[in-house]
Amino acid sequence: MSLKGALCRRVLMPVRRLFSAESAKRHRLLRELEESQWWAAARLRDLQAERLRDIGGAAWKTPFYKKRFRGCRLSPSNDFTPEDLAKIPPLTKDDIRRYGGDLLDPSWPKEDLHPHRTGGSTGEPITVYAETDSEFAVWAMVTRHNRWAGWDFGERFALLWGATRDAMRMKKAFFETFSESLLTPRLWLNAFRMNRERMAEFADLLNRFKPRCVQSYASAAFFFAQYIQATGKELTFRPFGIITSADPLCPEYRPVIESVFGCPVFNRYGCREVMTLASECEAHAGLHVCAEHFIVEIVRPDFSPCAPGEAGEVLVTSLTRRAMPLIRYAIGDTAVLEKDEPCPCGRQLPRLREVQGRASDIFRLPGGTIVHGIFFSSIFYGNTMGVQKFQVLQDALDHFEIKLVVDERFQKAVVEKFRKEIEEFLEPGIRLDFRFVPEIEPGPTGKHRFAVSKVS
Ligand SMILES: [Zn+2]
Protein backbone atom coordinates (compact mmCIF):
# COMPACT_ATOMS: atom_id res chain seq x y z
CA MET A 1 0.00 0.00 0.00
CA SER A 2 1.36 3.45 -0.93
CA LEU A 3 1.75 6.21 1.68
CA LYS A 4 -1.20 8.07 0.14
CA GLY A 5 -3.18 4.83 0.12
CA ALA A 6 -2.33 4.27 3.80
CA LEU A 7 -3.40 7.84 4.69
CA CYS A 8 -6.64 7.40 2.80
CA ARG A 9 -7.38 4.02 4.35
CA ARG A 10 -6.32 4.87 7.91
CA VAL A 11 -7.50 8.48 8.17
CA LEU A 12 -9.81 9.71 5.42
CA MET A 13 -11.90 6.57 5.02
CA PRO A 14 -12.64 6.10 8.75
CA VAL A 15 -13.64 9.79 8.97
CA ARG A 16 -15.83 9.33 5.95
CA ARG A 17 -17.51 6.26 7.37
CA LEU A 18 -18.12 8.11 10.62
CA PHE A 19 -19.87 11.03 8.94
CA SER A 20 -21.69 9.24 6.19
CA ALA A 21 -23.80 6.12 6.40
CA GLU A 22 -23.52 5.84 2.62
CA SER A 23 -19.72 5.67 2.77
CA ALA A 24 -19.88 3.19 5.61
CA LYS A 25 -22.02 0.92 3.41
CA ARG A 26 -19.82 1.31 0.34
CA HIS A 27 -16.66 0.52 2.27
CA ARG A 28 -18.22 -2.43 4.08
CA LEU A 29 -19.22 -3.90 0.69
CA LEU A 30 -15.70 -3.39 -0.64
CA ARG A 31 -14.17 -5.02 2.46
CA GLU A 32 -16.45 -8.02 1.99
CA LEU A 33 -15.48 -8.36 -1.67
CA GLU A 34 -11.79 -8.06 -0.90
CA GLU A 35 -12.15 -10.94 1.51
CA SER A 36 -14.42 -13.19 -0.53
CA GLN A 37 -12.22 -12.91 -3.64
CA TRP A 38 -9.89 -15.40 -1.89
CA TRP A 39 -12.59 -17.87 -0.86
CA ALA A 40 -12.62 -21.44 -2.16
CA ALA A 41 -15.01 -22.18 -5.01
CA ALA A 42 -17.29 -24.27 -2.75
CA ARG A 43 -17.67 -21.42 -0.26
CA LEU A 44 -18.47 -19.01 -3.09
CA ARG A 45 -21.11 -21.41 -4.38
CA ASP A 46 -22.65 -21.60 -0.88
CA LEU A 47 -22.83 -17.82 -0.76
CA GLN A 48 -24.48 -17.82 -4.20
CA ALA A 49 -27.05 -20.42 -3.12
CA GLU A 50 -27.89 -18.39 0.00
CA ARG A 51 -28.27 -15.16 -1.97
CA LEU A 52 -30.25 -16.92 -4.69
CA ARG A 53 -32.78 -18.08 -2.09
CA ASP A 54 -33.14 -14.51 -0.98
CA ILE A 55 -33.62 -13.24 -4.56
CA GLY A 56 -36.24 -15.95 -5.16
CA GLY A 57 -38.17 -14.51 -2.21
CA ALA A 58 -37.83 -10.97 -3.56
CA ALA A 59 -38.99 -12.10 -7.01
CA TRP A 60 -42.21 -13.59 -5.60
CA LYS A 61 -43.20 -10.03 -4.63
CA THR A 62 -43.30 -8.92 -8.28
CA PRO A 63 -46.32 -9.62 -10.53
CA PHE A 64 -44.07 -10.73 -13.40
CA TYR A 65 -42.12 -13.40 -11.54
CA LYS A 66 -45.13 -14.57 -9.56
CA LYS A 67 -46.67 -15.56 -12.87
CA ARG A 68 -43.45 -16.87 -14.37
CA PHE A 69 -42.53 -18.97 -11.32
CA ARG A 70 -46.02 -20.47 -11.16
CA GLY A 71 -45.70 -21.32 -14.85
CA CYS A 72 -42.56 -23.28 -13.91
CA ARG A 73 -44.44 -25.12 -11.13
CA LEU A 74 -42.57 -23.37 -8.35
CA SER A 75 -44.26 -22.22 -5.18
CA PRO A 76 -43.30 -19.56 -2.62
CA SER A 77 -42.36 -22.36 -0.23
CA ASN A 78 -39.61 -23.49 -2.62
CA ASP A 79 -36.08 -22.54 -1.58
CA PHE A 80 -35.22 -21.30 -5.07
CA THR A 81 -32.18 -23.48 -5.56
CA PRO A 82 -29.78 -23.43 -8.53
CA GLU A 83 -31.86 -26.34 -9.91
CA ASP A 84 -35.00 -24.18 -9.71
CA LEU A 85 -33.12 -21.35 -11.42
CA ALA A 86 -32.38 -23.63 -14.40
CA LYS A 87 -36.15 -24.07 -14.93
CA ILE A 88 -36.85 -20.36 -15.41
CA PRO A 89 -37.00 -19.14 -19.01
CA PRO A 90 -34.50 -16.36 -19.76
CA LEU A 91 -35.63 -12.79 -19.22
CA THR A 92 -35.40 -11.04 -22.58
CA LYS A 93 -35.09 -7.36 -23.40
CA ASP A 94 -38.50 -7.68 -24.95
CA ASP A 95 -39.90 -8.91 -21.57
CA ILE A 96 -38.43 -5.82 -19.91
CA ARG A 97 -39.85 -3.52 -22.57
CA ARG A 98 -43.28 -5.09 -22.32
CA TYR A 99 -43.65 -5.88 -18.63
CA GLY A 100 -41.09 -3.44 -17.13
CA GLY A 101 -43.38 -2.16 -14.35
CA ASP A 102 -44.47 -5.67 -13.39
CA LEU A 103 -40.85 -6.62 -12.75
CA LEU A 104 -40.71 -4.15 -9.86
CA ASP A 105 -41.58 -4.95 -6.26
CA PRO A 106 -44.67 -2.68 -5.89
CA SER A 107 -43.84 -1.95 -2.26
CA TRP A 108 -40.35 -0.65 -3.03
CA PRO A 109 -40.01 3.13 -2.36
CA LYS A 110 -39.92 4.94 -5.71
CA GLU A 111 -37.28 7.41 -4.50
CA ASP A 112 -34.88 4.51 -3.97
CA LEU A 113 -35.00 3.42 -7.61
CA HIS A 114 -32.30 4.53 -10.07
CA PRO A 115 -33.00 4.06 -13.78
CA HIS A 116 -30.38 2.58 -16.10
CA ARG A 117 -31.41 3.25 -19.68
CA THR A 118 -29.73 1.33 -22.39
CA GLY A 119 -29.87 0.66 -26.07
CA GLY A 120 -27.54 -2.25 -25.46
CA SER A 121 -26.33 -4.00 -28.55
CA THR A 122 -29.80 -3.99 -30.06
CA GLY A 123 -30.50 -0.26 -30.22
CA GLU A 124 -33.91 -0.83 -28.63
CA PRO A 125 -34.01 1.25 -25.46
CA ILE A 126 -35.05 -0.41 -22.22
CA THR A 127 -34.99 0.80 -18.63
CA VAL A 128 -33.79 -1.31 -15.74
CA TYR A 129 -34.12 -0.01 -12.16
CA ALA A 130 -31.60 -0.59 -9.40
CA GLU A 131 -32.00 0.26 -5.73
CA THR A 132 -29.44 2.48 -4.00
CA ASP A 133 -27.76 -0.42 -2.20
CA SER A 134 -27.01 -2.13 -5.47
CA GLU A 135 -25.43 1.10 -6.76
CA PHE A 136 -23.10 0.95 -3.75
CA ALA A 137 -22.32 -2.67 -4.66
CA VAL A 138 -21.35 -1.53 -8.17
CA TRP A 139 -18.96 0.97 -6.63
CA ALA A 140 -17.42 -1.82 -4.53
CA MET A 141 -17.06 -4.15 -7.53
CA VAL A 142 -15.49 -1.44 -9.69
CA THR A 143 -13.17 -0.37 -6.89
CA ARG A 144 -12.05 -3.94 -6.26
CA HIS A 145 -11.14 -4.26 -9.93
CA ASN A 146 -9.41 -0.88 -10.04
CA ARG A 147 -7.23 -2.18 -7.21
CA TRP A 148 -6.44 -5.35 -9.21
CA ALA A 149 -5.23 -2.99 -11.90
CA GLY A 150 -2.78 -1.40 -9.49
CA TRP A 151 -4.74 1.66 -8.37
CA ASP A 152 -5.10 2.52 -4.70
CA PHE A 153 -7.04 5.11 -2.73
CA GLY A 154 -5.62 8.61 -3.10
CA GLU A 155 -4.01 7.85 -6.45
CA ARG A 156 -4.84 9.62 -9.68
CA PHE A 157 -7.27 7.97 -12.04
CA ALA A 158 -7.85 9.08 -15.64
CA LEU A 159 -10.87 8.21 -17.75
CA LEU A 160 -11.01 8.15 -21.52
CA TRP A 161 -14.74 7.76 -21.46
CA GLY A 162 -17.87 9.27 -22.92
CA ALA A 163 -20.87 8.74 -20.77
CA THR A 164 -20.66 11.48 -18.20
CA ARG A 165 -24.17 10.40 -17.24
CA ASP A 166 -22.56 7.49 -15.32
CA ALA A 167 -20.81 9.93 -13.06
CA MET A 168 -23.75 12.27 -12.65
CA ARG A 169 -26.43 9.70 -12.09
CA MET A 170 -26.39 9.66 -8.33
CA LYS A 171 -26.68 12.95 -6.52
CA LYS A 172 -24.25 12.98 -3.63
CA ALA A 173 -23.97 15.16 -0.58
CA PHE A 174 -21.14 17.74 -0.58
CA PHE A 175 -19.09 15.75 1.93
CA GLU A 176 -19.39 12.60 -0.19
CA THR A 177 -18.30 14.42 -3.33
CA PHE A 178 -15.44 16.23 -1.61
CA SER A 179 -14.02 13.17 0.14
CA GLU A 180 -14.49 11.12 -3.05
CA SER A 181 -12.35 13.62 -4.95
CA LEU A 182 -9.59 13.14 -2.36
CA LEU A 183 -9.89 9.37 -2.49
CA THR A 184 -9.93 9.31 -6.29
CA PRO A 185 -8.50 12.40 -8.01
CA ARG A 186 -9.97 12.12 -11.52
CA LEU A 187 -9.21 13.42 -14.98
CA TRP A 188 -12.06 12.96 -17.44
CA LEU A 189 -11.32 13.01 -21.20
CA ASN A 190 -14.33 12.73 -23.49
CA ALA A 191 -13.83 9.73 -25.75
CA PHE A 192 -17.05 10.13 -27.72
CA ARG A 193 -15.26 12.33 -30.20
CA MET A 194 -11.54 12.14 -30.89
CA ASN A 195 -9.39 13.83 -33.53
CA ARG A 196 -5.72 14.74 -33.84
CA GLU A 197 -6.02 18.03 -31.96
CA ARG A 198 -8.01 16.51 -29.15
CA MET A 199 -5.67 13.53 -28.86
CA ALA A 200 -2.68 15.91 -28.69
CA GLU A 201 -4.53 17.72 -25.90
CA PHE A 202 -5.30 14.40 -24.16
CA ALA A 203 -1.59 13.48 -24.26
CA ASP A 204 -0.61 16.82 -22.69
CA LEU A 205 -3.29 16.58 -20.02
CA LEU A 206 -2.32 12.99 -19.18
CA ASN A 207 1.38 13.91 -19.04
CA ARG A 208 0.58 16.67 -16.55
CA PHE A 209 -1.86 14.57 -14.51
CA LYS A 210 0.30 11.41 -14.42
CA PRO A 211 -2.45 8.90 -13.65
CA ARG A 212 -1.68 5.70 -11.80
CA CYS A 213 -4.44 4.00 -13.74
CA VAL A 214 -6.41 4.80 -16.90
CA GLN A 215 -9.89 3.52 -17.69
CA SER A 216 -10.94 3.69 -21.32
CA TYR A 217 -13.26 2.37 -23.98
CA ALA A 218 -11.15 -0.38 -25.53
CA SER A 219 -11.39 1.23 -28.98
CA ALA A 220 -10.59 4.72 -27.67
CA ALA A 221 -7.44 3.48 -25.89
CA PHE A 222 -6.41 1.76 -29.12
CA PHE A 223 -6.98 4.83 -31.33
CA PHE A 224 -5.18 7.04 -28.86
CA ALA A 225 -2.25 4.58 -28.69
CA GLN A 226 -2.11 4.44 -32.50
CA TYR A 227 -2.03 8.23 -32.61
CA ILE A 228 0.88 8.33 -30.13
CA GLN A 229 2.76 5.72 -32.18
CA ALA A 230 2.15 7.55 -35.45
CA THR A 231 3.14 11.00 -34.19
CA GLY A 232 6.05 9.91 -32.00
CA LYS A 233 4.59 12.05 -29.21
CA GLU A 234 5.86 10.95 -25.83
CA LEU A 235 3.89 9.84 -22.80
CA THR A 236 6.00 10.85 -19.83
CA PHE A 237 4.08 8.86 -17.21
CA ARG A 238 3.99 5.14 -16.61
CA PRO A 239 0.64 3.92 -15.21
CA PHE A 240 0.29 0.60 -13.49
CA GLY A 241 -2.63 -0.54 -15.59
CA ILE A 242 -5.07 0.38 -18.36
CA ILE A 243 -8.62 -0.80 -17.72
CA THR A 244 -10.53 -1.32 -20.95
CA SER A 245 -14.28 -1.70 -21.01
CA ALA A 246 -17.60 -0.88 -22.72
CA ASP A 247 -16.62 -2.23 -26.11
CA PRO A 248 -14.79 -5.43 -27.04
CA LEU A 249 -11.03 -5.58 -26.66
CA CYS A 250 -10.13 -6.81 -30.14
CA PRO A 251 -6.99 -9.01 -30.20
CA GLU A 252 -5.03 -6.39 -32.14
CA TYR A 253 -5.75 -3.68 -29.54
CA ARG A 254 -3.90 -5.14 -26.57
CA PRO A 255 -0.28 -5.16 -27.85
CA VAL A 256 -0.56 -1.59 -29.20
CA ILE A 257 -2.08 -0.20 -26.00
CA GLU A 258 0.41 -2.06 -23.78
CA SER A 259 3.43 -0.93 -25.76
CA VAL A 260 2.39 2.73 -25.84
CA PHE A 261 1.40 3.02 -22.17
CA GLY A 262 4.14 0.62 -21.03
CA CYS A 263 1.81 -1.33 -18.76
CA PRO A 264 -0.64 -4.24 -18.93
CA VAL A 265 -4.27 -4.02 -20.02
CA PHE A 266 -6.93 -5.19 -17.55
CA ASN A 267 -10.09 -5.90 -19.48
CA ARG A 268 -13.50 -5.50 -17.84
CA TYR A 269 -16.85 -6.77 -19.04
CA GLY A 270 -20.17 -5.28 -18.09
CA CYS A 271 -23.21 -3.57 -19.45
CA ARG A 272 -25.30 -0.62 -18.42
CA GLU A 273 -28.09 -2.78 -16.97
CA VAL A 274 -25.87 -4.46 -14.37
CA MET A 275 -22.59 -2.55 -14.81
CA THR A 276 -19.56 -4.69 -13.84
CA LEU A 277 -19.85 -8.44 -14.44
CA ALA A 278 -16.37 -9.83 -14.92
CA SER A 279 -12.85 -8.45 -14.86
CA GLU A 280 -9.30 -9.45 -15.64
CA CYS A 281 -6.82 -9.96 -12.81
CA GLU A 282 -3.05 -9.55 -12.69
CA ALA A 283 -2.58 -13.08 -14.12
CA HIS A 284 -4.37 -11.99 -17.34
CA ALA A 285 -5.90 -15.44 -17.72
CA GLY A 286 -9.51 -14.64 -18.45
CA LEU A 287 -12.07 -12.42 -16.71
CA HIS A 288 -13.20 -13.30 -13.17
CA VAL A 289 -16.96 -13.20 -12.77
CA CYS A 290 -18.06 -11.14 -9.79
CA ALA A 291 -19.66 -14.31 -8.38
CA GLU A 292 -20.65 -12.71 -5.07
CA HIS A 293 -23.22 -10.60 -6.93
CA PHE A 294 -23.99 -12.54 -10.10
CA ILE A 295 -24.52 -16.00 -11.47
CA VAL A 296 -23.33 -15.89 -15.07
CA GLU A 297 -24.43 -18.81 -17.22
CA ILE A 298 -23.22 -19.53 -20.75
CA VAL A 299 -25.92 -21.51 -22.54
CA ARG A 300 -26.72 -23.22 -25.83
CA PRO A 301 -29.78 -22.26 -27.90
CA ASP A 302 -31.86 -24.77 -25.86
CA PHE A 303 -30.61 -23.04 -22.66
CA SER A 304 -28.61 -26.06 -21.52
CA PRO A 305 -25.17 -25.16 -20.11
CA CYS A 306 -22.21 -24.91 -22.48
CA ALA A 307 -19.03 -26.81 -21.70
CA PRO A 308 -15.88 -24.79 -20.90
CA GLY A 309 -14.42 -23.59 -24.18
CA GLU A 310 -17.78 -23.64 -25.96
CA ALA A 311 -19.28 -20.30 -27.02
CA GLY A 312 -22.86 -19.60 -25.92
CA GLU A 313 -25.31 -16.93 -24.89
CA VAL A 314 -24.73 -15.02 -21.66
CA LEU A 315 -27.49 -15.19 -19.01
CA VAL A 316 -27.07 -13.11 -15.88
CA THR A 317 -28.83 -13.48 -12.55
CA SER A 318 -28.25 -10.71 -10.05
CA LEU A 319 -27.95 -12.10 -6.54
CA THR A 320 -28.39 -8.79 -4.79
CA ARG A 321 -30.89 -6.69 -6.75
CA ARG A 322 -34.18 -6.98 -4.95
CA ALA A 323 -36.30 -4.04 -6.18
CA MET A 324 -36.27 -5.30 -9.78
CA PRO A 325 -34.87 -8.83 -9.76
CA LEU A 326 -33.06 -9.87 -12.93
CA ILE A 327 -33.20 -13.63 -13.26
CA ARG A 328 -31.44 -15.29 -16.21
CA TYR A 329 -31.35 -11.99 -18.05
CA ALA A 330 -30.26 -12.47 -21.66
CA ILE A 331 -27.89 -9.54 -22.19
CA GLY A 332 -27.48 -10.33 -25.87
CA ASP A 333 -23.77 -11.19 -25.73
CA THR A 334 -21.88 -14.37 -26.47
CA ALA A 335 -19.08 -15.64 -24.23
CA VAL A 336 -16.88 -18.63 -23.53
CA LEU A 337 -16.40 -20.09 -20.05
CA GLU A 338 -12.87 -20.91 -18.89
CA LYS A 339 -12.05 -24.36 -17.46
CA ASP A 340 -13.16 -24.88 -13.87
CA GLU A 341 -9.73 -24.62 -12.28
CA PRO A 342 -8.10 -21.97 -10.10
CA CYS A 343 -6.56 -18.99 -11.84
CA PRO A 344 -2.78 -18.54 -11.39
CA CYS A 345 -3.65 -15.48 -9.24
CA GLY A 346 -5.17 -17.84 -6.65
CA ARG A 347 -8.73 -16.54 -6.92
CA GLN A 348 -11.40 -19.17 -7.51
CA LEU A 349 -14.04 -16.80 -8.86
CA PRO A 350 -15.18 -18.45 -12.15
CA ARG A 351 -13.66 -17.05 -15.32
CA LEU A 352 -14.83 -16.10 -18.79
CA ARG A 353 -12.25 -16.77 -21.47
CA GLU A 354 -13.65 -14.31 -23.96
CA VAL A 355 -16.69 -12.19 -24.58
CA GLN A 356 -17.96 -11.47 -28.06
CA GLY A 357 -20.53 -9.10 -29.36
CA ARG A 358 -21.49 -5.61 -28.32
CA ALA A 359 -19.32 -4.25 -31.09
CA SER A 360 -20.41 -0.80 -32.02
CA ASP A 361 -18.95 0.66 -35.15
CA ILE A 362 -16.64 3.59 -35.02
CA PHE A 363 -17.27 6.46 -37.41
CA ARG A 364 -14.45 8.31 -39.14
CA LEU A 365 -15.25 11.77 -40.51
CA PRO A 366 -13.60 13.56 -43.48
CA GLY A 367 -11.43 15.72 -41.18
CA GLY A 368 -10.07 12.67 -39.31
CA THR A 369 -12.36 12.88 -36.26
CA ILE A 370 -13.29 9.50 -34.77
CA VAL A 371 -16.79 9.29 -33.27
CA HIS A 372 -17.68 6.40 -31.00
CA GLY A 373 -20.94 4.58 -31.84
CA ILE A 374 -21.99 4.73 -28.17
CA PHE A 375 -22.40 8.51 -28.62
CA PHE A 376 -25.57 7.87 -30.61
CA SER A 377 -27.15 5.63 -27.99
CA SER A 378 -26.52 8.39 -25.45
CA ILE A 379 -28.55 10.72 -27.71
CA PHE A 380 -31.44 8.39 -28.49
CA TYR A 381 -31.96 6.58 -25.21
CA GLY A 382 -31.39 9.76 -23.18
CA ASN A 383 -34.50 11.48 -21.93
CA THR A 384 -36.56 11.02 -25.06
CA MET A 385 -39.74 9.03 -24.95
CA GLY A 386 -40.92 6.82 -27.74
CA VAL A 387 -37.78 5.73 -29.62
CA GLN A 388 -38.23 1.98 -29.95
CA LYS A 389 -35.20 1.28 -32.07
CA PHE A 390 -32.63 3.23 -34.00
CA GLN A 391 -29.84 2.63 -36.44
CA VAL A 392 -27.15 5.05 -37.55
CA LEU A 393 -25.73 4.19 -40.93
CA GLN A 394 -22.73 6.02 -42.37
CA ASP A 395 -22.82 5.38 -46.11
CA ALA A 396 -20.34 8.05 -47.17
CA LEU A 397 -17.68 9.94 -45.22
CA ASP A 398 -19.95 12.98 -45.01
CA HIS A 399 -23.39 11.34 -44.93
CA PHE A 400 -25.35 9.59 -42.20
CA GLU A 401 -28.75 8.00 -42.49
CA ILE A 402 -30.56 7.68 -39.18
CA LYS A 403 -33.46 5.25 -39.04
CA LEU A 404 -35.92 5.51 -36.18
CA VAL A 405 -38.70 3.14 -35.16
CA VAL A 406 -40.96 5.16 -32.87
CA ASP A 407 -44.22 4.69 -31.00
CA GLU A 408 -47.11 7.10 -30.29
CA ARG A 409 -45.22 8.82 -27.44
CA PHE A 410 -42.63 10.19 -29.85
CA GLN A 411 -42.98 13.86 -30.83
CA LYS A 412 -41.67 14.50 -34.32
CA ALA A 413 -40.36 17.95 -33.33
CA VAL A 414 -37.72 16.15 -31.26
CA VAL A 415 -35.97 15.21 -34.51
CA GLU A 416 -34.75 18.81 -34.84
CA LYS A 417 -33.28 18.60 -31.35
CA PHE A 418 -31.50 15.35 -32.31
CA ARG A 419 -30.25 16.96 -35.51
CA LYS A 420 -28.85 19.97 -33.66
CA GLU A 421 -27.14 17.86 -30.99
CA ILE A 422 -25.58 15.52 -33.53
CA GLU A 423 -24.51 18.28 -35.95
CA GLU A 424 -22.81 20.17 -33.14
CA PHE A 425 -20.88 17.04 -32.28
CA LEU A 426 -19.74 16.01 -35.76
CA GLU A 427 -17.62 18.04 -38.18
CA PRO A 428 -19.22 20.90 -40.16
CA GLY A 429 -20.66 19.90 -43.54
CA ILE A 430 -21.85 16.43 -42.50
CA ARG A 431 -25.29 15.63 -43.92
CA LEU A 432 -27.88 13.86 -41.79
CA ASP A 433 -31.04 12.22 -43.08
CA PHE A 434 -33.64 11.01 -40.61
CA ARG A 435 -36.07 8.31 -41.70
CA PHE A 436 -38.99 6.90 -39.79
CA VAL A 437 -39.30 3.21 -40.59
CA PRO A 438 -41.69 0.50 -39.36
CA GLU A 439 -38.86 -1.96 -38.64
CA ILE A 440 -35.09 -2.31 -38.89
CA GLU A 441 -33.84 -5.50 -40.43
CA PRO A 442 -31.15 -7.36 -38.44
CA GLY A 443 -27.65 -7.65 -39.90
CA PRO A 444 -26.14 -10.76 -41.52
CA THR A 445 -25.43 -12.30 -38.08
CA GLY A 446 -29.10 -11.98 -37.17
CA LYS A 447 -28.17 -9.33 -34.62
CA HIS A 448 -29.39 -5.78 -34.90
CA ARG A 449 -26.51 -3.33 -35.04
CA PHE A 450 -27.30 0.19 -33.94
CA ALA A 451 -24.21 1.80 -35.42
CA VAL A 452 -23.00 0.75 -38.84
CA SER A 453 -20.29 2.36 -40.90
CA LYS A 454 -19.79 1.34 -44.48
CA VAL A 455 -16.75 3.56 -44.90
CA SER A 456 -14.60 2.99 -41.78
ZN1 LIG B 1 -7.02 -14.51 -11.66
Residues whose N, C-alpha, C, O or C-beta is under 5 A from the ligand:
A	BS01	ZN	C281 A283 C343 C345 R347
